[in-house]
Structure formats: C-alpha cells, structure tokens
Amino acid sequence: MDLAQKTGISEELLSDVIHGRKAISENLAMGLEYAFGVSKSFWLNLQANYDAEYLKSL
C-alpha cells in the first residue's frame, strides 16, 4: 500500500507538501499518524518549526 492510500491523502497533495508548496494540515497530520504511528502533534509541530525558520530567513 502506498502512502497516499494509507493516509487517505491525494498523491498531488503529498507531493506539494514534500516540495514545500503546501503545509502539513491537521487532516494530513492525522493520516501520517495512522501511517507511521507518530503522533499528529509531532507532524504539526514539525510544520510550525519549519514555518518559524522560514520566516526568520526572510
């Protein structure tokens, strides 16, 4: 089973997140929690940290 199927998220959205075009949403974080067994809060914190670092670089 591929990641898109396991998370219930489209391949297009996953690609956009991987390439930095979209952020990890709560819905995606829940899918990633199911797929990898890593908490939703981990994925949302990862996105928040990325956003903070990106803003510092501007």
C-alpha positions as CSV (number, residue, x, y, z in Angstrom):
1,M,0.0,0.0,0.0
2,D,1.4,3.4,-0.9
3,L,1.5,6.4,1.4
4,A,-1.4,8.2,-0.4
5,Q,-3.7,5.2,0.1
6,K,-2.6,4.7,3.7
7,T,-3.1,8.3,4.7
8,G,-6.2,8.9,2.6
9,I,-4.4,12.0,1.1
10,S,-4.0,12.5,-2.6
11,E,-0.6,12.0,-4.2
12,E,-0.8,15.5,-5.5
13,L,-1.1,17.0,-2.0
14,L,1.6,14.8,-0.6
15,S,3.9,15.9,-3.5
16,D,3.1,19.5,-2.7
17,V,3.9,19.1,0.9
18,I,7.2,17.3,0.2
19,H,8.2,20.0,-2.2
20,G,7.3,22.8,0.2
21,R,4.3,24.1,-1.8
22,K,1.7,23.3,0.8
23,A,1.8,23.0,4.6
24,I,1.0,19.9,6.7
25,S,-2.6,20.3,7.6
26,E,-4.4,18.8,10.6
27,N,-6.0,16.3,8.3
28,L,-2.7,15.2,6.8
29,A,-1.1,15.0,10.2
30,M,-3.8,12.6,11.3
31,G,-3.1,10.5,8.2
32,L,0.6,10.5,8.9
33,E,-0.1,9.5,12.5
34,Y,-2.0,6.5,11.2
35,A,0.6,5.6,8.5
36,F,3.7,5.9,10.7
37,G,2.5,5.7,14.3
38,V,4.0,9.1,15.0
39,S,1.6,11.5,16.8
40,K,-0.4,14.1,15.0
41,S,1.2,16.8,17.2
42,F,4.7,15.8,16.1
43,W,3.8,16.5,12.4
44,L,2.0,19.8,13.3
45,N,5.0,20.9,15.4
46,L,7.3,20.0,12.6
47,Q,5.3,22.3,10.3
48,A,5.3,25.0,12.9
49,N,9.1,24.8,13.3
50,Y,9.6,24.9,9.5
51,D,7.3,27.9,9.2
52,A,9.2,29.7,12.0
53,E,12.6,29.0,10.4
54,Y,11.3,30.1,7.0
55,L,10.1,33.4,8.4
56,K,13.5,34.0,10.1
57,S,15.2,33.6,6.8
58,L,13.2,36.4,5.1
